[in-house]
């Protein structure tokens, strides 16, 4: 599928409904975006854990704080 979309002055792109349905993307959701040569690649992520490779941080949490954060996040993250 190929279609023309607009990129707003704020850098936002709206995906066509047909593409969202074809890829079975639940909205709202998260995606990763990267540059490959002169192409923009947007990859939908199904859940929080699939974002692991793009989440780089110097923040270190204790096991207790990490568990609490996971529980809170799992309640707020869209279910697939």
C-alpha positions in Angstrom: 0.0 0.0 0.0 1.3 3.4 -0.9 -0.4 6.7 -0.3 0.6 10.4 0.1 0.3 11.9 3.6 0.9 15.3 5.0 3.6 16.2 7.5 2.5 19.1 9.6 4.6 22.0 10.7 4.9 20.2 14.1 6.2 17.1 12.3 3.1 15.1 12.8 1.9 12.5 10.3 -1.6 10.9 10.2 -1.7 7.3 9.1 -4.6 6.4 6.8 -7.4 4.4 8.4 -6.9 1.6 5.8 -3.3 1.2 6.8 -4.1 1.2 10.5 -6.7 -1.5 9.9 -4.4 -3.6 7.6 -1.7 -3.6 10.2 -4.2 -4.1 13.0 -2.8 -1.2 15.0 -4.7 -0.5 18.2 -5.0 3.2 18.8 -3.7 5.0 20.8 -0.3 3.2 20.7 3.4 3.7 20.4 5.8 3.3 17.5 9.5 3.6 16.8 10.7 5.8 14.0 14.1 5.7 12.3 15.9 6.9 9.3 17.2 4.4 6.8 19.1 6.3 4.1 16.6 8.7 2.7 13.5 6.8 4.0 11.5 7.2 7.2 10.6 3.9 8.8 7.8 3.8 11.3 7.3 0.5 13.2 4.2 0.0 15.4 4.9 -1.5 18.8 2.4 -3.9 20.3 3.4 -3.5 23.9 5.7 -1.8 26.3 8.3 -4.6 26.3 8.8 -4.4 22.6 10.2 -0.9 23.1 13.2 -2.3 25.1 15.9 -1.6 22.5 14.9 2.1 22.2 14.6 3.0 25.8 18.1 4.2 26.9 18.4 5.9 30.2 20.9 6.6 32.9 18.1 6.3 35.5 18.5 3.3 37.8 15.6 1.9 39.8 15.6 -0.4 42.7 13.7 -3.7 42.2 10.9 -2.4 44.3 10.6 0.9 42.3 10.9 -1.0 39.0 8.1 -3.4 40.0 5.8 -0.5 41.0 6.6 1.3 37.8 5.8 -1.9 35.8 2.5 -2.3 37.6 1.4 1.3 37.0 2.5 1.2 33.4 0.7 -2.1 32.7 -2.6 -0.5 33.9 -2.2 2.5 31.6 -0.8 0.8 28.5 -3.4 -0.1 25.8 -4.3 -3.8 25.9 -3.8 -5.8 22.7 
